[in-house]
Amino acid sequence: MKNNIKVYRAMHDLTQESLAEKVGVTRQTIHAIEKGKYDPSLELAFKLARLFDTLIEDIFLYEDSETGNFEKKG
């Protein structure tokens, strides 16, 4: 799953470590999410969206497995 975590992190002047502390995960988890190697739980996705005061769909982009296209609702 593609995401904009790194962009939002930069906009809020947060390190991976400080973001991890704010949402209750490890720095390695944030790193893995940013690299697309780990899809967060729904709970973590909501925590990130709330922290950045945005919608989950603004942070995470869903890839349609049939078409390979990324979709953003709205």
Predicted model as a PDB file, atoms N, CA, C, CB and O in Angstrom, pLDDT in the B-factor column:
MODEL        1                                                                  
ATOM      1  N   MET A   1       0.850  -1.178   0.000  1.00 85.00           N  
ATOM      2  CA  MET A   1       0.000   0.000   0.000  1.00 85.00           C  
ATOM      3  C   MET A   1       0.894   1.238   0.000  1.00 85.00           C  
ATOM      4  CB  MET A   1      -0.966  -0.001   1.226  1.00 85.00           C  
ATOM      5  O   MET A   1       1.800   1.355   0.825  1.00 85.00           O  
ATOM      6  N   LYS A   2       0.641   2.144  -0.909  1.00 93.00           N  
ATOM      7  CA  LYS A   2       1.374   3.405  -0.947  1.00 93.00           C  
ATOM      8  C   LYS A   2       0.869   4.313   0.165  1.00 93.00           C  
ATOM      9  CB  LYS A   2       1.226   4.094  -2.328  1.00 93.00           C  
ATOM     10  O   LYS A   2      -0.284   4.222   0.587  1.00 93.00           O  
ATOM     11  N   ASN A   3       1.750   5.191   0.632  1.00 96.00           N  
ATOM     12  CA  ASN A   3       1.331   6.109   1.682  1.00 96.00           C  
ATOM     13  C   ASN A   3       2.130   7.404   1.619  1.00 96.00           C  
ATOM     14  CB  ASN A   3       1.486   5.456   3.057  1.00 96.00           C  
ATOM     15  O   ASN A   3       3.153   7.499   0.941  1.00 96.00           O  
ATOM     16  N   ASN A   4       1.635   8.388   2.343  1.00 97.00           N  
ATOM     17  CA  ASN A   4       2.257   9.702   2.418  1.00 97.00           C  
ATOM     18  C   ASN A   4       2.757  10.012   3.828  1.00 97.00           C  
ATOM     19  CB  ASN A   4       1.273  10.771   1.969  1.00 97.00           C  
ATOM     20  O   ASN A   4       2.833  11.176   4.220  1.00 97.00           O  
ATOM     21  N   ILE A   5       3.094   8.980   4.582  1.00 98.00           N  
ATOM     22  CA  ILE A   5       3.535   9.184   5.967  1.00 98.00           C  
ATOM     23  C   ILE A   5       4.746  10.110   6.020  1.00 98.00           C  
ATOM     24  CB  ILE A   5       3.872   7.836   6.631  1.00 98.00           C  
ATOM     25  O   ILE A   5       4.783  11.033   6.833  1.00 98.00           O  
ATOM     26  N   LYS A   6       5.720   9.876   5.174  1.00 97.00           N  
ATOM     27  CA  LYS A   6       6.937  10.688   5.206  1.00 97.00           C  
ATOM     28  C   LYS A   6       6.618  12.157   4.933  1.00 97.00           C  
ATOM     29  CB  LYS A   6       7.957  10.168   4.181  1.00 97.00           C  
ATOM     30  O   LYS A   6       7.201  13.045   5.555  1.00 97.00           O  
ATOM     31  N   VAL A   7       5.704  12.412   4.013  1.00 97.00           N  
ATOM     32  CA  VAL A   7       5.297  13.781   3.692  1.00 97.00           C  
ATOM     33  C   VAL A   7       4.643  14.438   4.904  1.00 97.00           C  
ATOM     34  CB  VAL A   7       4.329  13.793   2.489  1.00 97.00           C  
ATOM     35  O   VAL A   7       4.998  15.554   5.281  1.00 97.00           O  
ATOM     36  N   TYR A   8       3.687  13.739   5.509  1.00 98.00           N  
ATOM     37  CA  TYR A   8       2.999  14.293   6.678  1.00 98.00           C  
ATOM     38  C   TYR A   8       3.957  14.465   7.852  1.00 98.00           C  
ATOM     39  CB  TYR A   8       1.828  13.392   7.085  1.00 98.00           C  
ATOM     40  O   TYR A   8       3.845  15.427   8.613  1.00 98.00           O  
ATOM     41  N   ARG A   9       4.882  13.551   7.997  1.00 97.00           N  
ATOM     42  CA  ARG A   9       5.880  13.647   9.056  1.00 97.00           C  
ATOM     43  C   ARG A   9       6.716  14.909   8.869  1.00 97.00           C  
ATOM     44  CB  ARG A   9       6.784  12.394   9.071  1.00 97.00           C  
ATOM     45  O   ARG A   9       6.977  15.635   9.829  1.00 97.00           O  
ATOM     46  N   ALA A  10       7.132  15.166   7.637  1.00 97.00           N  
ATOM     47  CA  ALA A  10       7.931  16.365   7.336  1.00 97.00           C  
ATOM     48  C   ALA A  10       7.112  17.643   7.560  1.00 97.00           C  
ATOM     49  CB  ALA A  10       8.448  16.315   5.875  1.00 97.00           C  
ATOM     50  O   ALA A  10       7.624  18.630   8.087  1.00 97.00           O  
ATOM     51  N   MET A  11       5.852  17.615   7.160  1.00 97.00           N  
ATOM     52  CA  MET A  11       4.993  18.790   7.342  1.00 97.00           C  
ATOM     53  C   MET A  11       4.828  19.143   8.817  1.00 97.00           C  
ATOM     54  CB  MET A  11       3.623  18.545   6.712  1.00 97.00           C  
ATOM     55  O   MET A  11       4.642  20.309   9.165  1.00 97.00           O  
ATOM     56  N   HIS A  12       4.897  18.125   9.686  1.00 97.00           N  
ATOM     57  CA  HIS A  12       4.732  18.346  11.122  1.00 97.00           C  
ATOM     58  C   HIS A  12       6.063  18.323  11.866  1.00 97.00           C  
ATOM     59  CB  HIS A  12       3.804  17.299  11.705  1.00 97.00           C  
ATOM     60  O   HIS A  12       6.095  18.306  13.096  1.00 97.00           O  
ATOM     61  N   ASP A  13       7.162  18.324  11.111  1.00 98.00           N  
ATOM     62  CA  ASP A  13       8.509  18.369  11.674  1.00 98.00           C  
ATOM     63  C   ASP A  13       8.717  17.267  12.724  1.00 98.00           C  
ATOM     64  CB  ASP A  13       8.772  19.746  12.295  1.00 98.00           C  
ATOM     65  O   ASP A  13       9.174  17.527  13.837  1.00 98.00           O  
ATOM     66  N   LEU A  14       8.369  16.032  12.338  1.00 98.00           N  
ATOM     67  CA  LEU A  14       8.518  14.888  13.233  1.00 98.00           C  
ATOM     68  C   LEU A  14       9.550  13.914  12.679  1.00 98.00           C  
ATOM     69  CB  LEU A  14       7.167  14.178  13.436  1.00 98.00           C  
ATOM     70  O   LEU A  14       9.621  13.685  11.472  1.00 98.00           O  
ATOM     71  N   THR A  15      10.343  13.349  13.571  1.00 98.00           N  
ATOM     72  CA  THR A  15      11.227  12.252  13.191  1.00 98.00           C  
ATOM     73  C   THR A  15      10.429  10.959  13.225  1.00 98.00           C  
ATOM     74  CB  THR A  15      12.468  12.170  14.134  1.00 98.00           C  
ATOM     75  O   THR A  15       9.322  10.917  13.762  1.00 98.00           O  
ATOM     76  N   GLN A  16      10.992   9.909  12.653  1.00 98.00           N  
ATOM     77  CA  GLN A  16      10.330   8.604  12.759  1.00 98.00           C  
ATOM     78  C   GLN A  16      10.155   8.235  14.224  1.00 98.00           C  
ATOM     79  CB  GLN A  16      11.141   7.509  12.017  1.00 98.00           C  
ATOM     80  O   GLN A  16       9.111   7.715  14.617  1.00 98.00           O  
ATOM     81  N   GLU A  17      11.170   8.502  15.026  1.00 98.00           N  
ATOM     82  CA  GLU A  17      11.124   8.164  16.457  1.00 98.00           C  
ATOM     83  C   GLU A  17      10.020   8.930  17.184  1.00 98.00           C  
ATOM     84  CB  GLU A  17      12.477   8.460  17.115  1.00 98.00           C  
ATOM     85  O   GLU A  17       9.261   8.344  17.956  1.00 98.00           O  
ATOM     86  N   SER A  18       9.930  10.240  16.937  1.00 98.00           N  
ATOM     87  CA  SER A  18       8.914  11.028  17.642  1.00 98.00           C  
ATOM     88  C   SER A  18       7.505  10.649  17.193  1.00 98.00           C  
ATOM     89  CB  SER A  18       9.149  12.527  17.415  1.00 98.00           C  
ATOM     90  O   SER A  18       6.585  10.614  18.010  1.00 98.00           O  
ATOM     91  N   LEU A  19       7.328  10.366  15.909  1.00 98.00           N  
ATOM     92  CA  LEU A  19       6.023   9.915  15.430  1.00 98.00           C  
ATOM     93  C   LEU A  19       5.663   8.580  16.068  1.00 98.00           C  
ATOM     94  CB  LEU A  19       6.017   9.796  13.893  1.00 98.00           C  
ATOM     95  O   LEU A  19       4.533   8.378  16.513  1.00 98.00           O  
ATOM     96  N   ALA A  20       6.620   7.682  16.108  1.00 98.00           N  
ATOM     97  CA  ALA A  20       6.388   6.365  16.710  1.00 98.00           C  
ATOM     98  C   ALA A  20       5.932   6.496  18.164  1.00 98.00           C  
ATOM     99  CB  ALA A  20       7.665   5.510  16.633  1.00 98.00           C  
ATOM    100  O   ALA A  20       4.995   5.821  18.591  1.00 98.00           O  
ATOM    101  N   GLU A  21       6.594   7.362  18.913  1.00 98.00           N  
ATOM    102  CA  GLU A  21       6.221   7.570  20.317  1.00 98.00           C  
ATOM    103  C   GLU A  21       4.798   8.090  20.442  1.00 98.00           C  
ATOM    104  CB  GLU A  21       7.190   8.545  20.989  1.00 98.00           C  
ATOM    105  O   GLU A  21       4.051   7.661  21.321  1.00 98.00           O  
ATOM    106  N   LYS A  22       4.420   9.013  19.563  1.00 98.00           N  
ATOM    107  CA  LYS A  22       3.083   9.618  19.632  1.00 98.00           C  
ATOM    108  C   LYS A  22       1.965   8.619  19.333  1.00 98.00           C  
ATOM    109  CB  LYS A  22       2.993  10.779  18.660  1.00 98.00           C  
ATOM    110  O   LYS A  22       0.862   8.752  19.863  1.00 98.00           O  
ATOM    111  N   VAL A  23       2.238   7.621  18.490  1.00 98.00           N  
ATOM    112  CA  VAL A  23       1.182   6.661  18.138  1.00 98.00           C  
ATOM    113  C   VAL A  23       1.385   5.291  18.789  1.00 98.00           C  
ATOM    114  CB  VAL A  23       1.118   6.498  16.631  1.00 98.00           C  
ATOM    115  O   VAL A  23       0.598   4.374  18.556  1.00 98.00           O  
ATOM    116  N   GLY A  24       2.435   5.148  19.604  1.00 98.00           N  
ATOM    117  CA  GLY A  24       2.604   3.925  20.390  1.00 98.00           C  
ATOM    118  C   GLY A  24       3.178   2.737  19.645  1.00 98.00           C  
ATOM    119  O   GLY A  24       2.813   1.593  19.917  1.00 98.00           O  
ATOM    120  N   VAL A  25       4.081   3.002  18.701  1.00 98.00           N  
ATOM    121  CA  VAL A  25       4.751   1.911  17.987  1.00 98.00           C  
ATOM    122  C   VAL A  25       6.258   2.175  18.005  1.00 98.00           C  
ATOM    123  CB  VAL A  25       4.219   1.782  16.511  1.00 98.00           C  
ATOM    124  O   VAL A  25       6.710   3.169  18.572  1.00 98.00           O  
ATOM    125  N   THR A  26       7.023   1.291  17.387  1.00 98.00           N  
ATOM    126  CA  THR A  26       8.469   1.483  17.326  1.00 98.00           C  
ATOM    127  C   THR A  26       8.849   2.303  16.088  1.00 98.00           C  
ATOM    128  CB  THR A  26       9.194   0.121  17.313  1.00 98.00           C  
ATOM    129  O   THR A  26       8.072   2.420  15.140  1.00 98.00           O  
ATOM    130  N   ARG A  27      10.043   2.856  16.121  1.00 98.00           N  
ATOM    131  CA  ARG A  27      10.561   3.582  14.960  1.00 98.00           C  
ATOM    132  C   ARG A  27      10.637   2.658  13.757  1.00 98.00           C  
ATOM    133  CB  ARG A  27      11.946   4.182  15.262  1.00 98.00           C  
ATOM    134  O   ARG A  27      10.390   3.073  12.624  1.00 98.00           O  
ATOM    135  N   GLN A  28      10.984   1.392  14.013  1.00 98.00           N  
ATOM    136  CA  GLN A  28      11.090   0.421  12.926  1.00 98.00           C  
ATOM    137  C   GLN A  28       9.743   0.210  12.232  1.00 98.00           C  
ATOM    138  CB  GLN A  28      11.620  -0.913  13.458  1.00 98.00           C  
ATOM    139  O   GLN A  28       9.693  -0.009  11.022  1.00 98.00           O  
ATOM    140  N   THR A  29       8.661   0.275  12.995  1.00 98.00           N  
ATOM    141  CA  THR A  29       7.323   0.135  12.414  1.00 98.00           C  
ATOM    142  C   THR A  29       7.029   1.295  11.476  1.00 98.00           C  
ATOM    143  CB  THR A  29       6.253   0.059  13.519  1.00 98.00           C  
ATOM    144  O   THR A  29       6.521   1.093  10.373  1.00 98.00           O  
ATOM    145  N   ILE A  30       7.346   2.508  11.911  1.00 98.00           N  
ATOM    146  CA  ILE A  30       7.132   3.679  11.061  1.00 98.00           C  
ATOM    147  C   ILE A  30       7.983   3.566   9.800  1.00 98.00           C  
ATOM    148  CB  ILE A  30       7.468   4.984  11.826  1.00 98.00           C  
ATOM    149  O   ILE A  30       7.508   3.851   8.700  1.00 98.00           O  
ATOM    150  N   HIS A  31       9.218   3.158   9.955  1.00 98.00           N  
ATOM    151  CA  HIS A  31      10.114   2.982   8.807  1.00 98.00           C  
ATOM    152  C   HIS A  31       9.532   1.964   7.819  1.00 98.00           C  
ATOM    153  CB  HIS A  31      11.516   2.526   9.280  1.00 98.00           C  
ATOM    154  O   HIS A  31       9.517   2.206   6.612  1.00 98.00           O  
ATOM    155  N   ALA A  32       9.057   0.837   8.332  1.00 98.00           N  
ATOM    156  CA  ALA A  32       8.499  -0.212   7.472  1.00 98.00           C  
ATOM    157  C   ALA A  32       7.241   0.268   6.748  1.00 98.00           C  
ATOM    158  CB  ALA A  32       8.180  -1.462   8.299  1.00 98.00           C  
ATOM    159  O   ALA A  32       7.030  -0.068   5.583  1.00 98.00           O  
ATOM    160  N   ILE A  33       6.410   1.048   7.428  1.00 97.00           N  
ATOM    161  CA  ILE A  33       5.207   1.590   6.786  1.00 97.00           C  
ATOM    162  C   ILE A  33       5.606   2.542   5.670  1.00 97.00           C  
ATOM    163  CB  ILE A  33       4.304   2.315   7.818  1.00 97.00           C  
ATOM    164  O   ILE A  33       5.072   2.465   4.563  1.00 97.00           O  
ATOM    165  N   GLU A  34       6.546   3.441   5.959  1.00 97.00           N  
ATOM    166  CA  GLU A  34       6.986   4.402   4.949  1.00 97.00           C  
ATOM    167  C   GLU A  34       7.551   3.714   3.709  1.00 97.00           C  
ATOM    168  CB  GLU A  34       8.030   5.334   5.538  1.00 97.00           C  
ATOM    169  O   GLU A  34       7.352   4.188   2.591  1.00 97.00           O  
ATOM    170  N   LYS A  35       8.245   2.610   3.902  1.00 96.00           N  
ATOM    171  CA  LYS A  35       8.855   1.883   2.791  1.00 96.00           C  
ATOM    172  C   LYS A  35       7.865   0.959   2.085  1.00 96.00           C  
ATOM    173  CB  LYS A  35      10.036   1.077   3.291  1.00 96.00           C  
ATOM    174  O   LYS A  35       8.209   0.337   1.079  1.00 96.00           O  
ATOM    175  N   GLY A  36       6.636   0.863   2.602  1.00 93.00           N  
ATOM    176  CA  GLY A  36       5.631   0.006   1.989  1.00 93.00           C  
ATOM    177  C   GLY A  36       5.826  -1.471   2.290  1.00 93.00           C  
ATOM    178  O   GLY A  36       5.274  -2.329   1.601  1.00 93.00           O  
ATOM    179  N   LYS A  37       6.608  -1.766   3.314  1.00 96.00           N  
ATOM    180  CA  LYS A  37       6.868  -3.159   3.676  1.00 96.00           C  
ATOM    181  C   LYS A  37       5.912  -3.674   4.742  1.00 96.00           C  
ATOM    182  CB  LYS A  37       8.289  -3.309   4.159  1.00 96.00           C  
ATOM    183  O   LYS A  37       5.903  -4.864   5.058  1.00 96.00           O  
ATOM    184  N   TYR A  38       5.110  -2.774   5.292  1.00 95.00           N  
ATOM    185  CA  TYR A  38       4.182  -3.157   6.356  1.00 95.00           C  
ATOM    186  C   TYR A  38       2.932  -2.307   6.219  1.00 95.00           C  
ATOM    187  CB  TYR A  38       4.827  -2.985   7.774  1.00 95.00           C  
ATOM    188  O   TYR A  38       3.014  -1.084   6.110  1.00 95.00           O  
ATOM    189  N   ASP A  39       1.778  -2.954   6.225  1.00 94.00           N  
ATOM    190  CA  ASP A  39       0.497  -2.242   6.225  1.00 94.00           C  
ATOM    191  C   ASP A  39       0.025  -2.127   7.663  1.00 94.00           C  
ATOM    192  CB  ASP A  39      -0.572  -2.973   5.337  1.00 94.00           C  
ATOM    193  O   ASP A  39      -0.085  -3.137   8.358  1.00 94.00           O  
ATOM    194  N   PRO A  40      -0.255  -0.916   8.122  1.00 96.00           N  
ATOM    195  CA  PRO A  40      -0.657  -0.736   9.517  1.00 96.00           C  
ATOM    196  C   PRO A  40      -2.041  -1.304   9.786  1.00 96.00           C  
ATOM    197  CB  PRO A  40      -0.627   0.736   9.885  1.00 96.00           C  
ATOM    198  O   PRO A  40      -2.848  -1.488   8.875  1.00 96.00           O  
ATOM    199  N   SER A  41      -2.290  -1.574  11.049  1.00 97.00           N  
ATOM    200  CA  SER A  41      -3.634  -1.985  11.450  1.00 97.00           C  
ATOM    201  C   SER A  41      -4.573  -0.807  11.236  1.00 97.00           C  
ATOM    202  CB  SER A  41      -3.666  -2.469  12.940  1.00 97.00           C  
ATOM    203  O   SER A  41      -4.131   0.332  11.089  1.00 97.00           O  
ATOM    204  N   LEU A  42      -5.846  -1.084  11.219  1.00 96.00           N  
ATOM    205  CA  LEU A  42      -6.837  -0.025  11.077  1.00 96.00           C  
ATOM    206  C   LEU A  42      -6.729   0.951  12.250  1.00 96.00           C  
ATOM    207  CB  LEU A  42      -8.263  -0.620  10.994  1.00 96.00           C  
ATOM    208  O   LEU A  42      -6.856   2.163  12.072  1.00 96.00           O  
ATOM    209  N   GLU A  43      -6.496   0.422  13.432  1.00 98.00           N  
ATOM    210  CA  GLU A  43      -6.351   1.274  14.616  1.00 98.00           C  
ATOM    211  C   GLU A  43      -5.176   2.238  14.455  1.00 98.00           C  
ATOM    212  CB  GLU A  43      -6.158   0.412  15.878  1.00 98.00           C  
ATOM    213  O   GLU A  43      -5.305   3.426  14.750  1.00 98.00           O  
ATOM    214  N   LEU A  44      -4.040   1.738  13.991  1.00 98.00           N  
ATOM    215  CA  LEU A  44      -2.869   2.588  13.803  1.00 98.00           C  
ATOM    216  C   LEU A  44      -3.116   3.608  12.692  1.00 98.00           C  
ATOM    217  CB  LEU A  44      -1.632   1.735  13.480  1.00 98.00           C  
ATOM    218  O   LEU A  44      -2.694   4.759  12.806  1.00 98.00           O  
ATOM    219  N   ALA A  45      -3.791   3.201  11.629  1.00 98.00           N  
ATOM    220  CA  ALA A  45      -4.111   4.128  10.543  1.00 98.00           C  
ATOM    221  C   ALA A  45      -4.973   5.288  11.065  1.00 98.00           C  
ATOM    222  CB  ALA A  45      -4.843   3.385   9.396  1.00 98.00           C  
ATOM    223  O   ALA A  45      -4.751   6.442  10.699  1.00 98.00           O  
ATOM    224  N   PHE A  46      -5.950   4.976  11.916  1.00 98.00           N  
ATOM    225  CA  PHE A  46      -6.784   6.025  12.506  1.00 98.00           C  
ATOM    226  C   PHE A  46      -5.965   6.931  13.414  1.00 98.00           C  
ATOM    227  CB  PHE A  46      -7.944   5.409  13.290  1.00 98.00           C  
ATOM    228  O   PHE A  46      -6.150   8.148  13.398  1.00 98.00           O  
ATOM    229  N   LYS A  47      -5.066   6.361  14.203  1.00 98.00           N  
ATOM    230  CA  LYS A  47      -4.216   7.170  15.088  1.00 98.00           C  
ATOM    231  C   LYS A  47      -3.376   8.148  14.277  1.00 98.00           C  
ATOM    232  CB  LYS A  47      -3.300   6.267  15.941  1.00 98.00           C  
ATOM    233  O   LYS A  47      -3.245   9.316  14.642  1.00 98.00           O  
ATOM    234  N   LEU A  48      -2.812   7.670  13.186  1.00 98.00           N  
ATOM    235  CA  LEU A  48      -1.993   8.533  12.337  1.00 98.00           C  
ATOM    236  C   LEU A  48      -2.838   9.643  11.715  1.00 98.00           C  
ATOM    237  CB  LEU A  48      -1.307   7.707  11.235  1.00 98.00           C  
ATOM    238  O   LEU A  48      -2.424  10.802  11.689  1.00 98.00           O  
ATOM    239  N   ALA A  49      -4.010   9.293  11.220  1.00 98.00           N  
ATOM    240  CA  ALA A  49      -4.889  10.290  10.610  1.00 98.00           C  
ATOM    241  C   ALA A  49      -5.305  11.349  11.628  1.00 98.00           C  
ATOM    242  CB  ALA A  49      -6.132   9.614  10.015  1.00 98.00           C  
ATOM    243  O   ALA A  49      -5.324  12.538  11.312  1.00 98.00           O  
ATOM    244  N   ARG A  50      -5.632  10.929  12.830  1.00 98.00           N  
ATOM    245  CA  ARG A  50      -6.026  11.887  13.870  1.00 98.00           C  
ATOM    246  C   ARG A  50      -4.863  12.788  14.253  1.00 98.00           C  
ATOM    247  CB  ARG A  50      -6.546  11.151  15.109  1.00 98.00           C  
ATOM    248  O   ARG A  50      -5.028  13.996  14.423  1.00 98.00           O  
ATOM    249  N   LEU A  51      -3.693  12.192  14.385  1.00 98.00           N  
ATOM    250  CA  LEU A  51      -2.510  12.966  14.748  1.00 98.00           C  
ATOM    251  C   LEU A  51      -2.233  14.051  13.706  1.00 98.00           C  
ATOM    252  CB  LEU A  51      -1.288  12.042  14.894  1.00 98.00           C  
ATOM    253  O   LEU A  51      -1.908  15.185  14.055  1.00 98.00           O  
ATOM    254  N   PHE A  52      -2.362  13.697  12.436  1.00 98.00           N  
ATOM    255  CA  PHE A  52      -2.095  14.643  11.352  1.00 98.00           C  
ATOM    256  C   PHE A  52      -3.332  15.469  10.981  1.00 98.00           C  
ATOM    257  CB  PHE A  52      -1.591  13.894  10.127  1.00 98.00           C  
ATOM    258  O   PHE A  52      -3.275  16.293  10.068  1.00 98.00           O  
ATOM    259  N   ASP A  53      -4.443  15.253  11.681  1.00 98.00           N  
ATOM    260  CA  ASP A  53      -5.691  15.983  11.459  1.00 98.00           C  
ATOM    261  C   ASP A  53      -6.120  15.909   9.993  1.00 98.00           C  
ATOM    262  CB  ASP A  53      -5.535  17.449  11.889  1.00 98.00           C  
ATOM    263  O   ASP A  53      -6.393  16.920   9.346  1.00 98.00           O  
ATOM    264  N   THR A  54      -6.168  14.673   9.496  1.00 97.00           N  
ATOM    265  CA  THR A  54      -6.566  14.451   8.113  1.00 97.00           C  
ATOM    266  C   THR A  54      -7.319  13.125   8.012  1.00 97.00           C  
ATOM    267  CB  THR A  54      -5.330  14.458   7.171  1.00 97.00           C  
ATOM    268  O   THR A  54      -7.508  12.437   9.014  1.00 97.00           O  
ATOM    269  N   LEU A  55      -7.740  12.778   6.827  1.00 97.00           N  
ATOM    270  CA  LEU A  55      -8.443  11.523   6.587  1.00 97.00           C  
ATOM    271  C   LEU A  55      -7.449  10.399   6.306  1.00 97.00           C  
ATOM    272  CB  LEU A  55      -9.429  11.674   5.414  1.00 97.00           C  
ATOM    273  O   LEU A  55      -6.360  10.638   5.784  1.00 97.00           O  
ATOM    274  N   ILE A  56      -7.827   9.196   6.648  1.00 96.00           N  
ATOM    275  CA  ILE A  56      -6.989   8.034   6.347  1.00 96.00           C  
ATOM    276  C   ILE A  56      -6.676   7.993   4.857  1.00 96.00           C  
ATOM    277  CB  ILE A  56      -7.684   6.722   6.789  1.00 96.00           C  
ATOM    278  O   ILE A  56      -5.554   7.681   4.460  1.00 96.00           O  
ATOM    279  N   GLU A  57      -7.674   8.311   4.033  1.00 94.00           N  
ATOM    280  CA  GLU A  57      -7.499   8.264   2.582  1.00 94.00           C  
ATOM    281  C   GLU A  57      -6.479   9.276   2.069  1.00 94.00           C  
ATOM    282  CB  GLU A  57      -8.822   8.500   1.905  1.00 94.00           C  
ATOM    283  O   GLU A  57      -5.942   9.114   0.973  1.00 94.00           O  
ATOM    284  N   ASP A  58      -6.211  10.312   2.851  1.00 96.00           N  
ATOM    285  CA  ASP A  58      -5.193  11.289   2.456  1.00 96.00           C  
ATOM    286  C   ASP A  58      -3.790  10.763   2.729  1.00 96.00           C  
ATOM    287  CB  ASP A  58      -5.408  12.613   3.196  1.00 96.00           C  
ATOM    288  O   ASP A  58      -2.824  11.211   2.112  1.00 96.00           O  
ATOM    289  N   ILE A  59      -3.681   9.820   3.646  1.00 97.00           N  
ATOM    290  CA  ILE A  59      -2.379   9.254   4.015  1.00 97.00           C  
ATOM    291  C   ILE A  59      -2.093   7.966   3.252  1.00 97.00           C  
ATOM    292  CB  ILE A  59      -2.323   8.989   5.519  1.00 97.00           C  
ATOM    293  O   ILE A  59      -0.982   7.757   2.765  1.00 97.00           O  
ATOM    294  N   PHE A  60      -3.100   7.111   3.152  1.00 95.00           N  
ATOM    295  CA  PHE A  60      -2.909   5.800   2.536  1.00 95.00           C  
ATOM    296  C   PHE A  60      -3.669   5.694   1.224  1.00 95.00           C  
ATOM    297  CB  PHE A  60      -3.353   4.694   3.488  1.00 95.00           C  
ATOM    298  O   PHE A  60      -4.836   6.075   1.135  1.00 95.00           O  
ATOM    299  N   LEU A  61      -2.993   5.169   0.205  1.00 91.00           N  
ATOM    300  CA  LEU A  61      -3.586   4.999  -1.106  1.00 91.00           C  
ATOM    301  C   LEU A  61      -3.775   3.507  -1.373  1.00 91.00           C  
ATOM    302  CB  LEU A  61      -2.709   5.658  -2.203  1.00 91.00           C  
ATOM    303  O   LEU A  61      -2.827   2.726  -1.284  1.00 91.00           O  
ATOM    304  N   TYR A  62      -4.989   3.129  -1.697  1.00 79.00           N  
ATOM    305  CA  TYR A  62      -5.324   1.726  -1.936  1.00 79.00           C  
ATOM    306  C   TYR A  62      -5.010   1.353  -3.377  1.00 79.00           C  
ATOM    307  CB  TYR A  62      -6.810   1.456  -1.623  1.00 79.00           C  
ATOM    308  O   TYR A  62      -5.415   2.054  -4.304  1.00 79.00           O  
ATOM    309  N   GLU A  63      -4.291   0.255  -3.568  1.00 72.00           N  
ATOM    310  CA  GLU A  63      -3.999  -0.234  -4.914  1.00 72.00           C  
ATOM    311  C   GLU A  63      -4.983  -1.336  -5.272  1.00 72.00           C  
ATOM    312  CB  GLU A  63      -2.540  -0.748  -5.018  1.00 72.00           C  
ATOM    313  O   GLU A  63      -5.074  -2.352  -4.582  1.00 72.00           O  
ATOM    314  N   ASP A  64      -5.705  -1.126  -6.340  1.00 65.00           N  
ATOM    315  CA  ASP A  64      -6.641  -2.133  -6.829  1.00 65.00           C  
ATOM    316  C   ASP A  64      -5.826  -3.291  -7.412  1.00 65.00           C  
ATOM    317  CB  ASP A  64      -7.625  -1.529  -7.901  1.00 65.00           C  
ATOM    318  O   ASP A  64      -5.094  -3.102  -8.384  1.00 65.00           O  
ATOM    319  N   SER A  65      -5.947  -4.472  -6.834  1.00 62.00           N  
ATOM    320  CA  SER A  65      -5.131  -5.610  -7.264  1.00 62.00           C  
ATOM    321  C   SER A  65      -5.476  -6.076  -8.684  1.00 62.00           C  
ATOM    322  CB  SER A  65      -5.306  -6.766  -6.290  1.00 62.00           C  
ATOM    323  O   SER A  65      -4.650  -6.703  -9.347  1.00 62.00           O  
ATOM    324  N   GLU A  66      -6.682  -5.774  -9.145  1.00 66.00           N  
ATOM    325  CA  GLU A  66      -7.075  -6.186 -10.495  1.00 66.00           C  
ATOM    326  C   GLU A  66      -6.518  -5.259 -11.569  1.00 66.00           C  
ATOM    327  CB  GLU A  66      -8.587  -6.238 -10.601  1.00 66.00           C  
ATOM    328  O   GLU A  66      -6.101  -5.718 -12.632  1.00 66.00           O  
ATOM    329  N   THR A  67      -6.511  -3.973 -11.299  1.00 64.00           N  
ATOM    330  CA  THR A  67      -6.067  -3.014 -12.321  1.00 64.00           C  
ATOM    331  C   THR A  67      -4.654  -2.489 -12.061  1.00 64.00           C  
ATOM    332  CB  THR A  67      -7.037  -1.844 -12.386  1.00 64.00           C  
ATOM    333  O   THR A  67      -3.987  -2.005 -12.976  1.00 64.00           O  
ATOM    334  N   GLY A  68      -4.204  -2.589 -10.810  1.00 62.00           N  
ATOM    335  CA  GLY A  68      -2.898  -2.048 -10.453  1.00 62.00           C  
ATOM    336  C   GLY A  68      -2.914  -0.544 -10.278  1.00 62.00           C  
ATOM    337  O   GLY A  68      -1.864   0.072 -10.091  1.00 62.00           O  
ATOM    338  N   ASN A  69      -4.109   0.062 -10.337  1.00 61.00           N  
ATOM    339  CA  ASN A  69      -4.237   1.500 -10.173  1.00 61.00           C  
ATOM    340  C   ASN A  69      -4.416   1.868  -8.711  1.00 61.00           C  
ATOM    341  CB  ASN A  69      -5.402   2.026 -10.994  1.00 61.00           C  
ATOM    342  O   ASN A  69      -5.016   1.125  -7.934  1.00 61.00           O  
ATOM    343  N   PHE A  70      -3.888   3.023  -8.355  1.00 60.00           N  
ATOM    344  CA  PHE A  70      -4.090   3.524  -7.002  1.00 60.00           C  
ATOM    345  C   PHE A  70      -5.331   4.387  -6.996  1.00 60.00           C  
ATOM    346  CB  PHE A  70      -2.855   4.320  -6.497  1.00 60.00           C  
ATOM    347  O   PHE A  70      -5.556   5.206  -7.887  1.00 60.00           O  
ATOM    348  N   GLU A  71      -6.138   4.176  -5.954  1.00 58.00           N  
ATOM    349  CA  GLU A  71      -7.395   4.901  -5.869  1.00 58.00           C  
ATOM    350  C   GLU A  71      -7.399   5.787  -4.641  1.00 58.00           C  
ATOM    351  CB  GLU A  71      -8.582   3.936  -5.837  1.00 58.00           C  
ATOM    352  O   GLU A  71      -6.913   5.410  -3.575  1.00 58.00           O  
ATOM    353  N   LYS A  72      -7.955   6.966  -4.814  1.00 55.00           N  
ATOM    354  CA  LYS A  72      -8.201   7.862  -3.699  1.00 55.00           C  
ATOM    355  C   LYS A  72      -9.653   8.268  -3.801  1.00 55.00           C  
ATOM    356  CB  LYS A  72      -7.240   9.109  -3.710  1.00 55.00           C  
ATOM    357  O   LYS A  72     -10.071   8.880  -4.784  1.00 55.00           O  
ATOM    358  N   LYS A  73     -10.412   7.927  -2.791  1.00 46.00           N  
ATOM    359  CA  LYS A  73     -11.832   8.250  -2.804  1.00 46.00           C  
ATOM    360  C   LYS A  73     -12.003   9.731  -2.520  1.00 46.00           C  
ATOM    361  CB  LYS A  73     -12.611   7.396  -1.772  1.00 46.00           C  
ATOM    362  O   LYS A  73     -11.211  10.346  -1.806  1.00 46.00           O  
ATOM    363  N   GLY A  74     -13.068  10.290  -3.101  1.00 45.00           N  
ATOM    364  CA  GLY A  74     -13.382  11.672  -2.770  1.00 45.00           C  
ATOM    365  C   GLY A  74     -13.288  12.613  -3.909  1.00 45.00           C  
ATOM    366  O   GLY A  74     -13.532  13.808  -3.744  1.00 45.00           O  
TER     367      GLY A  74                                                      
ENDMDL                                                                          
END                                                                             
